[in-house]
Structures are given as C-alpha cells and as structure tokens.
Amino acid sequence: MTAASNTHPIGFPFKQRGLLLLFFAVAGLSIGLVLAVFGNLANARLAWGIATLPVLTALLLQTLNSLRRGDFGLDIVAALSMSFALWFGESLAADVVAVMYAGGQLLEEFASSRAAREMTALMGRVAGTAFRYKHGLLEEVPITEIAAGDRIMIRQGEVVPVDGTILSDRAVLDQSALTGEALPVDHHNGDEVLSGTTSIGPVFEIRALRPAADSTYAAVVRLVEKAQNSKAPMARLADRYGLAFLILTVFMACAAWFLSGDPRRALAVLVIATPCPLILAVPVAIMSGVSRCASIGCLVKDGGVLEALSRVRVAILDKTGTLTHGRARIVAIGNANWIEKDEILRFAASLDQASSHVMAAALITAAHERGLRLTPPDDVEEIAGSGLDGRVDGRRVVIGSGSFVKGRSSDGSPGACSESHRPGEVAVTVAIDGVIAGTIVLADPVRSEAITVLERMRRAGVGRIVLASGDRNDIASHVGNTLGIEQVLGELTPASKVEAVIAAKSFGPVMMVGDGVNDAPALAVADVGVALGARGTAASSEAAGVVLLVDRLDPLADAIVIARRAVGIARQSVIVGLSLSVAGMCAAAFGYLPPLQGALLQEVIDVAVILNALRALARPDDADIAAGGALD
C-alpha cells in the first residue's frame, strides 16, 4: 500500500473518503452475511459484490493517479485481488479484501497522524496579532507588521510572536512545545526569549529582535513543513522493493494457476500480498522517530537526516558555544582588603555600560545576576584593546589589562592585581581613585552536561569524537583534556574545519556540531550537520540537517539513540512482515490457504507491523541507550 494523499482525485478529503468506503464495505459484508444465514446466497453474493465496487473504483482512480506520478505501489495488487475475486465469483473474499483495504488506509492515516502529533502541534500556535507600543499607546497589529526594534506587550497565556529581548524585570515562560523542557523557565531583564514559547507569568514587554518571518518559531515551522513533506531514502528504497515484490507476487500467482490449473490459488496469492508491510512500516517508523526527536527539542529536518543520524560513527564538535556556553562568566574575583568583591564588580560593570566589548557584557550580566545597582558612568574614555577610564558615582575608575591599569594607577595591594595564566581565562584589573582594587577573572566554562553527553554518544555507537576549534591550541587542548576527547584540533579556519570533516569520513559517517557562521560550511559537508538553533546563527541552522531548539546538548545524545531505534524498528518490521507475507503466499500457492483466510491473515500482519512501527514514538529507556550501538 502506498501512502495516500490527503485528497482523493475525485475531491473527497482523505479521512472522510476512507470512512465512507469502509462504511460501504462493512455494510455490504454485514448485509450479505445476514442474507447467507437465511439461505439467500445469490443475494448475499450480490451484496458483497456491490459493496466491493466503491472501494475498487476509488482504488483504481488512486492507482492511476499514482502511475501518472511514476509511483508503482502495491495498490495494484489490491486492485487485482478484488477484480479477480469478483471475476471468479469469490465476492465474499473480494468484500473482505475491500474491508481490509479501506480499514488499512484509515489505520495508516491514524498511525501517521499519531506519529506527527508533536510536529503538527508546533503549527499554528502563534496568534495572528500582537500588542505593540506606538507613540506611547498600545495598538493591536498583525504580527507580519512587527519590525525589529518594536516594543511588544505579552500577556499571561499568550504565545511570544517574535524573538525579542526582555524589557521587564521578569518573565516566566512555558517552553515545552518548542524545546521539550517540562518545567517553566524564569527569564529576566536583558534575556533573549524565543518566539513560540508561552507566557505563564505576569505581563511583560520585549523589544523585537527581528520580524516575525525571520523569527525562531517561523524557521521551526518551515523546517517542520519540510520534514512532513520529505521522503526518507529508506522509504524510497521501500518503493523500489515494493515494485520487486509486485513482480514476485504476479509471478507466483501466475505460476500457481498454471501449475495447478486452479485460478483460486492465484487469487489466494494476490489476496495475501495485499497490502505490503514494507510500504506501511517504513514511513510510520521514520516519521515516529522524527516526531519523537521534535518532542525533546531536537528538530530533524527530514527522514533522510534521521537515517544518516542513525549511522553516525564520528562526531566533530566546535568548542565556543557548543561545548562551552559561548559567553564569558566570572570564575574568580581577587580583591584588596579595603573593598568587597561585589563592590569591585559594581564599579567595573557600571563603567562597562559605556562599552560594547563582549567582556563588558559579561560583567554587566554578572552584576545583574547578583542584584547589584549600576549607575551611569561619566567622562568615559575607551582605549581599544586596552581598557576604559571614567567616573562612577564621582569616583575615578579604570578597568582593563593589568599593564593598562597599572599605568594609570599609583598604588596597589599584594595579590589584588594578577594576570591569569590558565588557558582560556582572561583577567580584568580594576582601579578606583588611582588605587588597584582587584582583578576579575573570566572564562567561557565548559557546559555542565558536556561530559555526560559525550559519554552517552559513545554508548550510542559514536566511536570517535573530535574537538575542532578556531581558538588557540592551548585553549582547545585544555577543553579537550577536561572532557577526555581523543583528538583536538585548534586554530582552525572555516576551510580547515571542512578539511577536518572530509578527513574524518575515512572512519565512518560524520556528524558536525556547531553554532556559528564559521561552522556553516563544515555543517553542510558533514553527513549530519547539527546546529544549536536556540542561540546559533541563521547560517548554521540553514546548513544543518538537525537543529537543537534548546541551549543544551542533552537532546542530541537522545536523538542518536532515537534515530537508531526508529531505523532498527523499521527494518525489523519490514523483514518480519515480508517474511510472513512470503510464507503465506507460498502456502496459498500450494493450496493450503484459501483466499478468505489469506485476506484475514494479511490484515493481522499489517496491523502488527504498524503497531510495531509506532514503538519508535516511545521514549528510549536505559536498555535502549546501553544497546544503542547495536540497534542498526
């Protein structure tokens, strides 16, 4: 059976048409059985034959439509079995096949809908309008009119329509539909929020970062539509196998008829081959896997990517923003005995409000997180690459490199000013009124979940892990040693990252994980490119086949296990289903399985393989993760 389109050629929506056809087939079967019980076999056969005709007609129209598109599915076998059954007077068998075919169509539609539930839940969540401030007044406008820089009000229960920066003190968001996080997430002033998340706290305001069409949620919707319309290589392979199975079925039916002289044996062979678990199991299992990945915040763009993900043997990971958070954080503050550490940070962050440097943003964020009150600086002078000099609360403050601050200070305290020599750390020295007050040490720390994720990847079958970074070799090596990574490559350009991916392919299919523009070429050339879409760039998300919607690596390890499990289930269903079908066809060819029993047996096989394929929707347990390397 090939996957049905949503609309029948004569214009009926698929679900309504399927229900109507099933009703006719079941009604005719029931009426015929009642007539047969009362001994009216002639009219019973007539009822069964009439009930078969609507299903057969719809099937022929669908088959012709598929043939025009170049699709050769096993619907042809269903049409042949019903036609031959009517021709040889086996109207009861024909009606049973019609019931089973119509029911199978509905079962497949239900399975596909069930598998795509998490993905379709993403569609249509955002309302068509939003409340925007203009000239101090609120106006309700279509979200298509929202531009970058607009100030938007988000009420409790509303879905955030565009990506934005929080202007209010606090926002509480339900991100489960977008990222799979079960618990509400607290956000504060200055934090970036993603479109598609739902406000479950007090009213708050955001500053739009980009138009609705360019937002995270809109990109997710486009990716979902692409995934739903895609066809996996395994599904395309199933089509080719389906054609071979069709030829085998016709050959066995003709041979059984020719050798036995009994046309009913040929009919029985056709009946038990209608439809085929090969066509049913693959799309349901693959879509179930894609859907399950989406539910944990890992968006797989299409079924082909899911299959490639299941075969990954080498993982290459960028450092900054991937294995680390991609933003500096305070790891230590050294202070003189006359000033508190928080006071040093308050003065430094207040002065840094006049700078656009990445370190300045880190100090300001840290001050906000500690609840420190920042004041506007005055008379600020910024010396590029060295530091800042200005006034805060009437006091002269100098911050920057140790040599810069020492050159503008007259005194210091032992230990208050020291440069960091640990790889990956940067020291910012602070002086107040000409006296060195202390040193703030910043670093881009390794993600807390990174070690666990890498270990889970290894358990899932990834045999080789490589760190590829544009940072200095000593910094990259420090991170690699911390995480126990086998191979570390530092000081890479975008072109050399591509070369690293190509070289790694000699060890097996390669997955590249990154988040920046410089990672996009490597993501595109890898067998599977993975982008951190929550904070990554649009270029990396477009080049990647997998997008992580949450700013964590955990879903990626789960996605590998899910992919391997889904492909394994699809392959298992095909092998078992086809084996049972071929065994039944052989039994029918030798006269051990009449047409009616053959139809019933085949439907049992179809139901079994579909239910088995739906197992790919389940959450992987510890046994799946432990056996991940053997699932394929």
Helices and strands as residue ranges (DSSP letters): H 14-37, H 41-68, H 75-87, H 91-115, H 117-120, E 129-134, E 137-142, G 143-145, E 151-154, E 164-166, E 170-174, H 176-179, E 185-188, E 192-193, E 198-199, E 204-208, G 212-214, H 216-229, H 233-260, H 263-272, H 277-295, E 298-300, H 303-310, E 314-317, I 319-323, E 329-335, H 341-352, H 358-369, E 378-383, E 387-392, E 395-400, H 402-407, E 425-432, E 435-443, H 450-459, E 464-468, H 473-483, E 487-489, H 494-504, G 505-507, E 510-514, G 517-519, H 520-525, E 528-532, H 538-543, E 546-548, H 554-589, H 595-613, G 614-617, H 622-626, G 628-630
